[in-house]
Amino acid sequence: MIEPLELWSPRLCLRRLRPEDAAAICAYRALPEVARFQSWESFTLSDADRLIAEQSAVVPGTSGTWLQLAVVPVESATVVGDCGIHFREDDLEQVEIGITLAPTHQGRGLATEVLGSILEFVFGQLGKHRVTAVTDAENRPAADLLQRLGFRKEAHYVEHVWFKGAWCSEFLFALLSREWQLRIAEHCRPIQS
Ligand SMILES: CC(C)(COP(=O)(O)OP(=O)(O)OC[C@H]1O[C@@H](n2cnc3c(N)ncnc32)[C@H](O)[C@@H]1OP(=O)(O)O)[C@@H](O)C(=O)NCCC(=O)NCCS
């Protein structure tokens, strides 16, 4: 069992999806600029309802499932993004992550804050060994985000997957628990006099 399922950071709360989130999730996921590098072409209210219903059946930490969390600013109740943790079927010591943020909330470091919370959770609380993320090679904001958090680019798959009508190249990013712990320790180190 994973507790708690609310992750708090200075500006954000990450929590399980709720039925009343459907319209807000649909509003940003349906935008072409948000969908461009994602698995969906379009995203309707029914898609949001289905996602939320499927997520309600997910037991956090179950091998082979994605746990999707809503991104909610502390000062409002409206969902402005979502992030996912994939508990891999082949190796429970490793997880994959993903994130989507409404364009109205991009460019302010909120995605960095979201993934910081997720990394604290999976490394600090769950004791995972390694976190990975796959990005489209043309998705510069996603690559910048991961590298800002210390992820290493470990692979460049060249035109290896047929995606939305064309051959697509992807990057694999990874971060180890000990690398994250070192990064946190360095950021918290007191200034020497
Ligand atoms: C990937 C995605 C989440 C990145 O969002 P983002 O807004 O670029 O990332 P952040 O919220 O961390 O913001 C970073 C920007 O805010 C700035 N910033 C301001 N305050 C900041 C702070 N306190 N900390 C970090 N960055 C800050 C950074 O300089 C950076 O600016 P830049 O874009 O001009 O370089 C977003 O592009 C997205 O949702 N895309 C659509 C879905 C998608 O493709 N997801 C990826 C799937 S793998």
The ligand as a Tripos MOL2 file, in Angstrom:
@<TRIPOS>MOLECULE
LIG
   48    50     1     0     0
SMALL
NO_CHARGES

@<TRIPOS>ATOM
      1 C1          6.6820   18.8040  -21.0740 C.3       1 LIG1
      2 C2          6.0230   19.9610  -20.3340 C.3       1 LIG1
      3 C3          5.3080   19.4440  -19.0870 C.3       1 LIG1
      4 C4          7.1390   20.9450  -19.9100 C.3       1 LIG1
      5 O1          6.5190   22.0700  -19.3090 O.3       1 LIG1
      6 P1          7.3490   23.4090  -19.0380 P.3       1 LIG1
      7 O2          6.3920   24.4520  -18.6550 O.co2     1 LIG1
      8 O3          8.2870   23.6730  -20.1730 O.co2     1 LIG1
      9 O4          8.2710   23.0430  -17.7810 O.3       1 LIG1
     10 P2          8.2950   23.8070  -16.3850 P.3       1 LIG1
     11 O5          6.9010   23.9600  -15.8780 O.co2     1 LIG1
     12 O6          9.2610   23.1210  -15.5180 O.co2     1 LIG1
     13 O7          8.7880   25.2680  -16.7700 O.3       1 LIG1
     14 C5         10.0990   25.4890  -17.2710 C.3       1 LIG1
     15 C6         10.1960   26.8930  -17.7880 C.3       1 LIG1
     16 O8          9.8220   27.7880  -16.7480 O.3       1 LIG1
     17 C7         10.9530   28.5820  -16.3730 C.3       1 LIG1
     18 N1         10.9010   28.6930  -14.9200 N.ar      1 LIG1
     19 C8         10.3660   29.7390  -14.2530 C.ar      1 LIG1
     20 N2         10.4110   29.5150  -12.9390 N.ar      1 LIG1
     21 C9         10.9960   28.3150  -12.7550 C.ar      1 LIG1
     22 C10        11.3130   27.5350  -11.6070 C.ar      1 LIG1
     23 N3         11.0310   27.9650  -10.3750 N.pl3     1 LIG1
     24 N4         11.8890   26.3090  -11.7940 N.ar      1 LIG1
     25 C11        12.1640   25.8510  -13.0180 C.ar      1 LIG1
     26 N5         11.8710   26.5580  -14.1440 N.ar      1 LIG1
     27 C12        11.2940   27.7760  -14.0160 C.ar      1 LIG1
     28 C13        12.1680   27.8450  -16.9120 C.3       1 LIG1
     29 O9         13.2370   28.7290  -17.1710 O.3       1 LIG1
     30 C14        11.6100   27.2720  -18.1890 C.3       1 LIG1
     31 O10        11.5110   28.3020  -19.1520 O.3       1 LIG1
     32 P3         11.8220   28.0410  -20.7120 P.3       1 LIG1
     33 O11        10.6860   27.1630  -21.2080 O.co2     1 LIG1
     34 O12        11.7990   29.4050  -21.2980 O.co2     1 LIG1
     35 O13        13.1430   27.3600  -20.7640 O.co2     1 LIG1
     36 C15         5.0170   20.7240  -21.2390 C.3       1 LIG1
     37 O14         5.7030   21.1950  -22.3670 O.3       1 LIG1
     38 C16         3.8400   19.8680  -21.6790 C.2       1 LIG1
     39 O15         2.9210   19.6030  -20.9020 O.2       1 LIG1
     40 N6          3.8150   19.4740  -22.9550 N.am      1 LIG1
     41 C17         2.6870   18.7250  -23.5310 C.3       1 LIG1
     42 C18         2.6700   17.2950  -23.0520 C.3       1 LIG1
     43 C19         3.9850   16.5960  -23.3310 C.2       1 LIG1
     44 O16         4.5020   16.6420  -24.4380 O.2       1 LIG1
     45 N7          4.4870   15.9290  -22.3070 N.am      1 LIG1
     46 C20         5.7480   15.2060  -22.3820 C.3       1 LIG1
     47 C21         5.5100   13.7730  -22.5210 C.3       1 LIG1
     48 S1          7.0490   12.8870  -22.2540 S.3       1 LIG1
@<TRIPOS>BOND
     1     1     2 1
     2     2     3 1
     3     2     4 1
     4     2    36 1
     5     4     5 1
     6     5     6 1
     7     6     7 2
     8     6     8 1
     9     6     9 1
    10     9    10 1
    11    10    11 2
    12    10    12 1
    13    10    13 1
    14    13    14 1
    15    14    15 1
    16    15    16 1
    17    15    30 1
    18    16    17 1
    19    17    18 1
    20    17    28 1
    21    18    19 ar
    22    18    27 ar
    23    19    20 ar
    24    20    21 ar
    25    21    22 ar
    26    21    27 ar
    27    22    23 1
    28    22    24 ar
    29    24    25 ar
    30    25    26 ar
    31    26    27 ar
    32    28    29 1
    33    28    30 1
    34    30    31 1
    35    31    32 1
    36    32    33 2
    37    32    34 1
    38    32    35 1
    39    36    37 1
    40    36    38 1
    41    38    39 2
    42    38    40 1
    43    40    41 1
    44    41    42 1
    45    42    43 1
    46    43    44 2
    47    43    45 1
    48    45    46 1
    49    46    47 1
    50    47    48 1
@<TRIPOS>SUBSTRUCTURE
     1 LIG1         1 GROUP 0 **** ****
